[in-house]
Amino acid sequence: MTPDKTNPTTKICPTCGTRVSEKTARCVVCGTSLTGSATSSTAKPVQGSKMPELTLSLPVALGLLALFVTIGAAAVFFTLRTTGRVLEPTQIPTATTTPTITLTPTATFTLTPEPTLTPIPPAEYTIAEGDSCLSIAIAFDVSYQSIILLNNLPASCNNLVPGQKILVPRPTPTPSPAPSATLSELDATNAACDIYKYTVTGTDTLFGISLNFNVPMEAIKEYNGLPGEYVYEGQNLDIPTCKRNPTPGPSPTPTTPPPYPAPNLLLPPDGASFTLTNDTFTLQWASVGELRTNESYGITVVDLTDPQQRRFTDYVTETKYIVPQSFRPNDTLPHVMKWWVVVVRQVSTDADGKPVYETAGIPSEQRAFSWIGTAISTPQP
């Protein structure tokens, strides 16, 4: 058997609550006399005094902490400021950009002055051995008759002697024709179309306007860029009268086709010379497109040297023409001639049944050539 172990009897100090032996007369901790005031181990221990407790919520604690930090920072700032160690920040001036106004140049339209023809005074020429009026005219590119008329010489011009001084006229330069813009087929058709300006009234409809003018609605919409058939009062419309529906009857009026551009001349080159060996020669030009059945090329040739300014006009459908031998000059002098081409259209016939033409395009440029007349037999010695 295990022997019963009993704890010795103890007592508690009434002052500090320390457990000591029952026979102890004074507390070993606080020194209080324990005589007559022994407390058994079963007595309730004496509790010491406690400090008062203060309970704060988290938001209040954070607020107090922020307040203490702020107060501390303010105290440090004012302390340093009184000692002169805190410098006020210097404000840096901000650069202000002044806007620069750039003037946009305005386009100025300058009128191009037209060239003014200034007559060139005649040149003085001294007759040399073997000179004649014809050779002088060819050398200076002037007409034979102009030298005779300017110097009051006889028609034969056979009284020239070496050393004689005569005046030779200088040709007046002909200004080049201004370039003309060639319209496209669509633009030419629109330009040739008659347009009637019409203002829409309150009771008008596009269908009614189409019936009144006998013009299809699609044509009116196309010329005015209308997306639909709606029109409003006061709207201005262009009525293309050239698009009218054909009038019922035996002879409806056809739509006039657009004008043709100027033909481009090819051969001969400007200033070409033809001698006695050339009985005939060919004029050639570039095509302006496919001609209609009643259209042709009109060729005109004018003899500038002839006092009567004789000329002829002929009509062909090809792009070449052979100058007839019958137009050769009848004298021995070189004759300066000009020629040009234009598209023509037959509109009717005359009393003799010959076709009557009208111009249907822009005339070409004018070119010149010279042609010497019939030969003269030289007498044998």
Backbone torsions as a table, in degrees:
resi	resn	phi	psi	omega
1	MET	NA	145.9	178.5
2	THR	-82.7	128.7	-179.0
3	PRO	-65.5	142.9	-178.1
4	ASP	-76.0	120.1	-179.8
5	LYS	-98.7	120.9	-179.7
6	THR	-111.3	133.2	177.0
7	ASN	-69.9	138.4	176.7
8	PRO	-61.7	155.1	-178.0
9	THR	-71.7	134.0	-178.5
10	THR	-125.1	166.0	174.8
11	LYS	-140.5	167.5	-173.6
12	ILE	-115.8	137.1	177.7
13	CYS	-68.8	126.8	-178.8
14	PRO	-70.6	-14.2	-178.1
15	THR	-91.1	-54.4	-176.2
16	CYS	-106.6	-8.3	178.1
17	GLY	79.0	19.1	-179.4
18	THR	-83.0	136.4	178.6
19	ARG	-83.8	125.0	179.4
20	VAL	-131.0	170.2	179.0
21	SER	-65.4	151.4	-176.9
22	GLU	-64.5	-28.5	-176.6
23	LYS	-86.4	-2.9	-179.3
24	THR	-72.4	130.2	-178.1
25	ALA	-89.4	-24.1	-178.6
26	ARG	-137.6	142.1	-179.3
27	CYS	-67.8	129.0	-180.0
28	VAL	-71.6	-10.8	-176.6
29	VAL	-98.9	-56.3	-174.4
30	CYS	-105.0	-8.5	177.2
31	GLY	80.3	12.8	-179.8
32	THR	-73.0	140.0	178.6
33	SER	-73.3	129.6	-177.4
34	LEU	-103.2	7.5	-178.8
35	THR	-74.4	127.5	178.6
36	GLY	77.9	-3.4	-179.6
37	SER	-128.7	30.6	-179.4
38	ALA	-69.7	143.0	-179.7
39	THR	-121.6	130.5	-179.4
40	SER	-70.9	167.5	-178.6
41	SER	-68.9	-13.6	-179.8
42	THR	-91.0	-8.8	179.3
43	ALA	-69.4	153.8	-177.5
44	LYS	-72.5	129.6	-178.0
45	PRO	-66.4	150.8	179.5
46	VAL	-86.0	127.4	179.8
47	GLN	-88.2	136.6	176.8
48	GLY	-75.2	164.5	178.7
49	SER	-71.4	144.1	-178.9
50	LYS	-110.4	151.6	176.2
51	MET	-76.4	147.8	177.8
52	PRO	-66.2	140.5	-179.4
53	GLU	-99.2	137.5	177.8
54	LEU	-118.7	119.3	-177.5
55	THR	-106.9	125.0	178.0
56	LEU	-120.1	143.3	174.6
57	SER	-77.3	162.4	-177.6
58	LEU	-62.6	-46.8	179.4
59	PRO	-60.0	-39.7	-179.3
60	VAL	-66.4	-39.6	178.9
61	ALA	-63.3	-41.7	178.9
62	LEU	-66.0	-38.7	179.2
63	GLY	-64.3	-41.5	178.2
64	LEU	-65.1	-38.1	178.5
65	LEU	-63.1	-43.7	178.7
66	ALA	-64.3	-36.5	179.4
67	LEU	-65.0	-44.5	178.5
68	PHE	-61.6	-41.1	179.8
69	VAL	-63.8	-41.9	-179.7
70	THR	-64.0	-43.1	179.8
71	ILE	-64.5	-39.1	179.8
72	GLY	-66.9	-41.4	179.4
73	ALA	-64.9	-40.2	178.9
74	ALA	-64.8	-39.8	179.8
75	ALA	-64.4	-41.1	178.8
76	VAL	-64.9	-40.5	-177.9
77	PHE	-63.9	-48.9	-178.6
78	PHE	-66.0	-33.0	177.6
79	THR	-64.2	-45.5	-179.9
80	LEU	-68.0	-33.0	-176.7
81	ARG	-69.4	-35.7	179.2
82	THR	-68.1	-25.9	179.4
83	THR	-86.6	-4.9	177.9
84	GLY	81.4	16.6	-177.5
85	ARG	-97.5	-0.3	177.8
86	VAL	-105.8	122.5	-178.5
87	LEU	-101.8	135.6	175.8
88	GLU	-72.6	136.2	179.3
89	PRO	-64.7	134.8	178.7
90	THR	-86.4	125.9	-180.0
91	GLN	-74.8	129.5	178.5
92	ILE	-89.6	122.5	-178.9
93	PRO	-63.5	139.1	178.9
94	THR	-88.3	129.2	180.0
95	ALA	-70.2	129.2	179.0
96	THR	-103.0	124.7	-179.2
97	THR	-85.9	122.6	177.7
98	THR	-89.1	119.4	-178.6
99	PRO	-65.1	136.8	178.2
100	THR	-100.5	124.3	-178.4
101	ILE	-89.5	119.6	179.1
102	THR	-101.9	119.8	-179.6
103	LEU	-79.6	130.2	177.6
104	THR	-84.5	124.6	-178.9
105	PRO	-65.1	137.2	179.0
106	THR	-89.8	133.1	-179.0
107	ALA	-64.2	127.6	179.1
108	THR	-109.7	125.8	-178.6
109	PHE	-92.9	120.3	-179.5
110	THR	-104.1	125.6	179.3
111	LEU	-73.7	132.4	179.1
112	THR	-82.2	116.8	-178.5
113	PRO	-67.8	139.9	178.0
114	GLU	-76.5	142.0	-179.9
115	PRO	-66.0	137.9	177.9
116	THR	-104.6	128.3	-178.6
117	LEU	-79.7	119.6	178.3
118	THR	-105.4	119.5	-180.0
119	PRO	-59.3	135.5	179.1
120	ILE	-92.3	127.9	-179.4
121	PRO	-64.6	151.7	-179.4
122	PRO	-66.6	155.1	179.4
123	ALA	-95.3	146.1	178.2
124	GLU	-90.8	130.7	-176.3
125	TYR	-129.0	137.5	178.5
126	THR	-99.6	126.5	-177.7
127	ILE	-66.7	130.2	175.7
128	ALA	-107.0	172.1	-179.3
129	GLU	-63.9	129.1	177.8
130	GLY	89.2	-1.7	179.3
131	ASP	-73.3	150.5	173.4
132	SER	-142.3	167.6	179.8
133	CYS	-62.5	-35.0	-179.0
134	LEU	-67.8	-44.5	-179.2
135	SER	-66.5	-36.6	178.2
136	ILE	-67.2	-42.0	179.8
137	ALA	-62.1	-40.8	178.6
138	ILE	-67.7	-39.1	-178.0
139	ALA	-66.3	-38.1	-178.1
140	PHE	-96.2	1.4	178.1
141	ASP	58.0	48.2	176.0
142	VAL	-128.6	173.3	-178.4
143	SER	-82.3	154.5	179.2
144	TYR	-63.8	-44.1	-177.0
145	GLN	-67.1	-31.9	-177.9
146	SER	-64.5	-35.2	177.6
147	ILE	-68.2	-40.3	-179.3
148	ILE	-65.3	-44.3	-177.1
149	LEU	-69.6	-37.6	-177.2
150	LEU	-69.0	-30.9	-175.8
151	ASN	-107.6	6.9	179.6
152	ASN	54.2	45.2	179.8
153	LEU	-91.5	157.7	175.6
154	PRO	-66.8	160.7	-175.8
155	ALA	-61.5	-32.2	179.9
156	SER	-76.1	-22.1	178.5
157	CYS	54.2	48.1	-177.3
158	ASN	-110.7	15.7	-177.2
159	ASN	-110.4	23.3	178.9
160	LEU	-82.0	136.0	179.4
161	VAL	-126.1	148.7	178.3
162	PRO	-59.1	138.6	-178.0
163	GLY	91.8	-13.5	179.2
164	GLN	-71.8	141.8	179.2
165	LYS	-104.3	130.1	177.7
166	ILE	-129.8	165.0	177.4
167	LEU	-102.3	133.7	179.8
168	VAL	-115.0	120.0	-179.9
169	PRO	-68.2	146.9	176.8
170	ARG	-102.5	138.3	-178.1
171	PRO	-66.7	138.1	177.2
172	THR	-79.3	124.3	-178.8
173	PRO	-63.5	136.9	178.8
174	THR	-93.3	122.3	-179.5
175	PRO	-64.3	139.9	179.1
176	SER	-66.3	139.3	178.9
177	PRO	-63.8	142.5	179.1
178	ALA	-63.6	139.5	-180.0
179	PRO	-63.5	134.9	179.4
180	SER	-106.4	132.0	-179.9
181	ALA	-69.2	129.5	177.7
182	THR	-90.9	119.3	-178.6
183	LEU	-78.4	147.9	172.9
184	SER	-69.4	168.7	-177.0
185	GLU	-61.9	-40.6	-180.0
186	LEU	-68.1	-44.4	179.5
187	ASP	-66.0	-37.2	178.7
188	ALA	-65.9	-37.9	178.3
189	THR	-65.7	-42.5	179.0
190	ASN	-66.4	-37.3	179.8
191	ALA	-68.3	-32.3	-179.8
192	ALA	-81.6	-8.4	-176.3
193	CYS	-86.2	134.0	176.3
194	ASP	-78.5	131.3	-178.7
195	ILE	-114.2	130.8	176.2
196	TYR	-107.2	126.5	-179.9
197	LYS	-84.1	123.6	-177.9
198	TYR	-130.8	137.7	177.4
199	THR	-106.0	127.1	-176.7
200	VAL	-71.0	135.0	175.7
201	THR	-96.6	180.0	-175.1
202	GLY	-69.8	-24.0	-177.2
203	THR	-102.2	3.8	-175.1
204	ASP	-79.0	148.7	167.4
205	THR	-129.4	159.7	-180.0
206	LEU	-63.9	-34.7	178.3
207	PHE	-65.7	-42.7	179.0
208	GLY	-66.1	-39.9	177.5
209	ILE	-63.4	-38.3	178.6
210	SER	-62.6	-40.8	179.1
211	LEU	-69.8	-39.6	-177.6
212	ASN	-64.4	-39.0	-177.9
213	PHE	-96.5	-3.5	-179.6
214	ASN	58.2	38.0	179.3
215	VAL	-119.2	132.4	-179.6
216	PRO	-58.8	145.6	178.5
217	MET	-60.8	-36.8	-179.6
218	GLU	-61.6	-36.7	179.0
219	ALA	-67.5	-40.8	178.3
220	ILE	-65.1	-42.6	179.1
221	LYS	-63.3	-40.0	-178.3
222	GLU	-67.0	-43.4	-177.4
223	TYR	-72.4	-22.3	-178.3
224	ASN	-109.4	-0.3	179.2
225	GLY	64.4	37.4	-179.4
226	LEU	-83.1	129.7	178.8
227	PRO	-76.3	-23.9	-178.6
228	GLY	-144.3	-160.2	-176.9
229	GLU	-99.1	9.2	-177.5
230	TYR	-86.5	131.8	173.3
231	VAL	-130.1	155.9	-177.6
232	TYR	-127.2	161.2	-176.6
233	GLU	-64.8	134.2	-179.3
234	GLY	89.9	-5.5	-179.2
235	GLN	-72.9	136.5	178.3
236	ASN	-93.0	127.9	-178.6
237	LEU	-121.1	144.2	171.5
238	ASP	-97.4	116.5	-179.5
239	ILE	-97.4	108.9	179.6
240	PRO	-76.1	96.3	-177.8
241	THR	-67.9	-18.1	178.0
242	CYS	-73.0	-11.8	179.8
243	LYS	-97.3	15.1	-179.3
244	ARG	-60.3	147.4	175.9
245	ASN	-63.8	144.5	-179.2
246	PRO	-58.2	134.9	179.5
247	THR	-74.9	126.2	179.2
248	PRO	-62.0	132.3	-178.7
249	GLY	157.6	175.7	-175.6
250	PRO	-72.5	-26.0	-174.5
251	SER	-134.6	80.5	175.9
252	PRO	-67.5	148.9	-178.7
253	THR	-79.1	118.4	-178.8
254	PRO	-74.8	157.0	177.1
255	THR	-78.2	130.1	-178.6
256	THR	-67.8	125.0	179.6
257	PRO	-70.5	162.7	-179.1
258	PRO	-70.0	156.1	177.6
259	PRO	-69.3	150.8	179.8
260	TYR	-87.3	151.6	175.5
261	PRO	-71.7	169.6	-179.8
262	ALA	-69.3	132.4	176.4
263	PRO	-65.3	146.4	178.5
264	ASN	-93.7	115.0	-177.9
265	LEU	-74.1	139.9	-177.4
266	LEU	-111.1	-64.7	-175.6
267	LEU	-132.4	149.8	-6.0
268	PRO	-76.2	162.6	177.5
269	PRO	-65.1	158.5	-178.5
270	ASP	-63.5	129.4	179.7
271	GLY	88.8	9.9	179.6
272	ALA	-64.8	153.5	-178.0
273	SER	-122.9	134.5	178.4
274	PHE	-120.1	134.0	-174.0
275	THR	-105.3	-166.7	-179.0
276	LEU	-65.8	-21.7	-178.5
277	THR	-75.4	-13.7	-178.7
278	ASN	-97.4	94.8	176.4
279	ASP	-69.8	-42.5	176.7
280	THR	-140.4	160.4	174.2
281	PHE	-151.2	166.1	-170.2
282	THR	-112.1	135.4	171.9
283	LEU	-97.7	133.8	-176.9
284	GLN	-132.0	150.4	178.7
285	TRP	-151.4	166.1	-179.0
286	ALA	-86.3	150.2	-179.0
287	SER	-72.8	145.6	176.0
288	VAL	-98.3	2.3	-177.9
289	GLY	130.4	-178.9	-179.1
290	GLU	-75.8	123.0	179.8
291	LEU	-84.5	154.1	175.3
292	ARG	-80.2	174.6	-174.0
293	THR	-66.4	-26.7	-178.3
294	ASN	-102.0	18.0	-178.5
295	GLU	-117.9	150.9	-178.7
296	SER	-150.9	173.1	171.8
297	TYR	-94.8	128.8	175.3
298	GLY	-99.6	120.2	-178.4
299	ILE	-107.4	128.4	179.5
300	THR	-122.2	130.7	177.1
301	VAL	-125.3	129.7	-177.8
302	VAL	-124.8	133.1	176.1
303	ASP	-89.5	103.5	-177.5
304	LEU	-73.5	-25.1	-177.8
305	THR	-78.3	-27.8	-177.9
306	ASP	-68.5	133.9	179.8
307	PRO	-59.3	-31.7	-179.0
308	GLN	-86.1	-2.9	-178.6
309	GLN	52.9	51.8	-177.4
310	ARG	-65.0	147.6	-176.9
311	ARG	-151.3	167.8	171.5
312	PHE	-149.4	153.9	176.5
313	THR	-131.0	130.5	179.9
314	ASP	-131.5	163.8	-174.1
315	TYR	-129.5	131.3	178.9
316	VAL	-138.7	161.0	175.5
317	THR	-102.5	-8.9	176.5
318	GLU	-88.4	176.9	-179.8
319	THR	-103.4	31.7	175.6
320	LYS	-150.9	156.9	-179.8
321	TYR	-149.5	131.3	178.5
322	ILE	-92.6	119.8	179.4
323	VAL	-67.9	123.4	-176.7
324	PRO	-67.9	150.4	179.6
325	GLN	-67.0	-22.7	-178.7
326	SER	-66.1	-17.2	179.9
327	PHE	-89.0	-2.5	177.7
328	ARG	-61.6	141.2	179.2
329	PRO	-60.1	149.6	-178.8
330	ASN	-90.8	-2.8	178.6
331	ASP	-111.0	-174.8	-176.5
332	THR	-96.1	10.1	-175.7
333	LEU	-94.9	149.6	173.7
334	PRO	-74.5	131.0	-179.0
335	HIS	-108.5	133.3	177.4
336	VAL	-91.2	127.0	-176.9
337	MET	-126.6	149.8	175.7
338	LYS	-120.2	150.6	179.8
339	TRP	-146.0	154.5	176.7
340	TRP	-156.3	167.1	-174.7
341	VAL	-133.0	144.3	176.1
342	VAL	-149.6	147.7	177.3
343	VAL	-78.1	133.3	180.0
344	VAL	-123.9	160.5	-179.2
345	ARG	-132.2	129.8	179.2
346	GLN	-74.0	127.2	-178.8
347	VAL	-111.3	-22.8	-179.5
348	SER	-168.2	-169.9	175.6
349	THR	-131.6	151.1	-179.7
350	ASP	-86.8	-172.2	-177.0
351	ALA	-65.0	-27.8	179.6
352	ASP	-87.3	3.7	179.8
353	GLY	84.1	8.4	179.3
354	LYS	-85.6	145.2	-178.3
355	PRO	-69.0	145.9	176.0
356	VAL	-110.5	125.4	-175.5
357	TYR	-110.2	156.1	170.0
358	GLU	-133.0	155.2	-178.2
359	THR	-66.7	134.6	-178.4
360	ALA	-123.8	19.4	-179.2
361	GLY	-170.3	-167.7	-178.9
362	ILE	-95.2	129.8	178.9
363	PRO	-63.9	151.8	177.6
364	SER	-76.3	176.2	172.4
365	GLU	-67.9	160.9	178.8
366	GLN	-98.9	132.3	176.4
367	ARG	-117.7	156.9	-177.3
368	ALA	-120.7	150.9	171.3
369	PHE	-149.1	160.0	178.3
370	SER	-114.7	147.9	-176.9
371	TRP	-143.2	124.7	-179.2
372	ILE	-86.6	142.6	-176.1
373	GLY	-77.1	-162.0	-174.5
374	THR	-64.1	150.4	-178.7
375	ALA	-80.2	153.6	177.3
376	ILE	-114.0	129.2	-179.9
377	SER	-68.2	136.9	-179.1
378	THR	-88.9	123.8	-179.3
379	PRO	-64.5	140.4	178.4
380	GLN	-80.8	142.1	179.0
381	PRO	-69.3	NA	NA
